[in-house]
Amino acid sequence: MIIIIAAVGKNLELGYKNQLLWHLKEDMDYFKKVTTGSIVVMGRKTFESIGRPLPNRENIVISKSIKHIDGVKIIDDPHKILEYNGKIFIIGGEQIYKFFLPYVDKIYLTEIDKVALADSFFPEFNKDDYEEEIVGRGSDNDIDYTFKIYHKK
Ligand SMILES: NC(=O)c1ccc[n+]([C@@H]2O[C@H](COP(=O)([O-])OP(=O)(O)OC[C@H]3O[C@@H](n4cnc5c(N)ncnc54)[C@H](OP(=O)(O)O)[C@@H]3O)[C@@H](O)[C@H]2O)c1
């Protein structure tokens, strides 16, 4: 099962200069809870932005330029992931979300009620193709956010 997980602003902003735009404690905890014990797949730039493998998860980095990182499996073609079984969480960034969107079963989206200067964006997707489930709401330092799961119909 291919599951995307991302946190986005009102304009689907994802990041700027290879960094996240917001650091919401509850969202970080949610990400950890949802992904722990599963496989996480990310692009090389997102891996570099995080800087280390995420603990208690099998980390797969997609890259053509890098051949080895300790504690990480590197794959040079994202199509190979489509042959995997089990829960596969696609954790970004823009390029990797774009690749996997057509294959996705669910999208876990934290929708943050803010706009921000960004240079990477989550791909536009047609909400009519999904059932929308609200699983929680929160607020942190005046930043409101909603945890949603979009289930592919
Ligand atoms: N808000 C969120 O939830 C969230 C989550 C994750 C990331 N982000 C943000 O997203 C931004 C990074 O996104 P990005 O799009 O610039 O980078 P990215 O998707 O993380 O990584 C891009 C890299 O992945 C590899 N790649 C992509 N497609 C490939 C393919 N078809 N075959 C082989 N390798 C492929 C390439 O690595 P090589 O160049 O090494 O070949 C490419 O340079 C950052 O700002 C980050 O903070 C936000």
The ligand as a Tripos MOL2 file, in Angstrom:
@<TRIPOS>MOLECULE
LIG
   48    52     1     0     0
SMALL
NO_CHARGES

@<TRIPOS>ATOM
      1 N1          6.1300   19.6980    4.2120 N.am      1 LIG1
      2 C1          6.4430   18.4110    4.1270 C.2       1 LIG1
      3 O1          5.6830   17.5350    4.5540 O.2       1 LIG1
      4 C2          7.7300   18.0240    3.4730 C.ar      1 LIG1
      5 C3          8.1050   16.6780    3.4360 C.ar      1 LIG1
      6 C4          9.2950   16.3400    2.7990 C.ar      1 LIG1
      7 C5         10.0740   17.3240    2.2150 C.ar      1 LIG1
      8 N2          9.6780   18.6060    2.2750 N.ar      1 LIG1
      9 C6         10.4650   19.6740    1.6390 C.3       1 LIG1
     10 O2         10.5720   19.3840    0.2450 O.3       1 LIG1
     11 C7         11.7640   19.9890   -0.2630 C.3       1 LIG1
     12 C8         12.5600   18.9660   -1.0630 C.3       1 LIG1
     13 O3         11.8100   18.5300   -2.1870 O.3       1 LIG1
     14 P1         12.5300   18.3620   -3.6310 P.3       1 LIG1
     15 O4         11.4590   18.0660   -4.6270 O.co2     1 LIG1
     16 O5         13.4340   19.5340   -3.8570 O.co2     1 LIG1
     17 O6         13.4840   17.1080   -3.4140 O.3       1 LIG1
     18 P2         13.2250   15.5400   -3.0830 P.3       1 LIG1
     19 O7         11.9970   15.0620   -3.8010 O.co2     1 LIG1
     20 O8         13.3040   15.3240   -1.6180 O.co2     1 LIG1
     21 O9         14.5510   14.8720   -3.6980 O.3       1 LIG1
     22 C9         14.8450   15.0360   -5.0460 C.3       1 LIG1
     23 C10        15.9310   14.0620   -5.4290 C.3       1 LIG1
     24 O10        15.3950   12.7310   -5.4290 O.3       1 LIG1
     25 C11        16.0120   11.9680   -6.4650 C.3       1 LIG1
     26 N3         15.0040   11.6170   -7.4680 N.ar      1 LIG1
     27 C12        13.8360   12.2350   -7.7420 C.ar      1 LIG1
     28 N4         13.1900   11.5990   -8.7520 N.ar      1 LIG1
     29 C13        13.9870   10.5570   -9.1040 C.ar      1 LIG1
     30 C14        13.8850    9.5280  -10.0900 C.ar      1 LIG1
     31 N5         12.8130    9.4300  -10.9080 N.pl3     1 LIG1
     32 N6         14.8970    8.6360  -10.1830 N.ar      1 LIG1
     33 C15        15.9650    8.6990   -9.3530 C.ar      1 LIG1
     34 N7         16.1220    9.6620   -8.4170 N.ar      1 LIG1
     35 C16        15.1410   10.5780   -8.2960 C.ar      1 LIG1
     36 C17        17.0750   12.8660   -7.0820 C.3       1 LIG1
     37 O11        18.2690   12.6430   -6.3390 O.3       1 LIG1
     38 P3         19.7390   12.7550   -7.0210 P.3       1 LIG1
     39 O12        19.8570   14.1900   -7.4560 O.co2     1 LIG1
     40 O13        20.6640   12.3770   -5.9230 O.co2     1 LIG1
     41 O14        19.7480   11.7800   -8.1680 O.co2     1 LIG1
     42 C18        16.4960   14.2530   -6.8140 C.3       1 LIG1
     43 O15        17.4780   15.2790   -6.8320 O.3       1 LIG1
     44 C19        12.5030   20.5140    0.9680 C.3       1 LIG1
     45 O16        12.2530   21.8980    1.1320 O.3       1 LIG1
     46 C20        11.8950   19.7420    2.1130 C.3       1 LIG1
     47 O17        12.0000   20.4430    3.3500 O.3       1 LIG1
     48 C21         8.5260   18.9800    2.9000 C.ar      1 LIG1
@<TRIPOS>BOND
     1     1     2 1
     2     2     3 2
     3     2     4 1
     4     4     5 ar
     5     4    48 ar
     6     5     6 ar
     7     6     7 ar
     8     7     8 ar
     9     8     9 1
    10     8    48 ar
    11     9    10 1
    12     9    46 1
    13    10    11 1
    14    11    12 1
    15    11    44 1
    16    12    13 1
    17    13    14 1
    18    14    15 2
    19    14    16 1
    20    14    17 1
    21    17    18 1
    22    18    19 2
    23    18    20 1
    24    18    21 1
    25    21    22 1
    26    22    23 1
    27    23    24 1
    28    23    42 1
    29    24    25 1
    30    25    26 1
    31    25    36 1
    32    26    27 ar
    33    26    35 ar
    34    27    28 ar
    35    28    29 ar
    36    29    30 ar
    37    29    35 ar
    38    30    31 1
    39    30    32 ar
    40    32    33 ar
    41    33    34 ar
    42    34    35 ar
    43    36    37 1
    44    36    42 1
    45    37    38 1
    46    38    39 2
    47    38    40 1
    48    38    41 1
    49    42    43 1
    50    44    45 1
    51    44    46 1
    52    46    47 1
@<TRIPOS>SUBSTRUCTURE
     1 LIG1         1 GROUP 0 **** ****
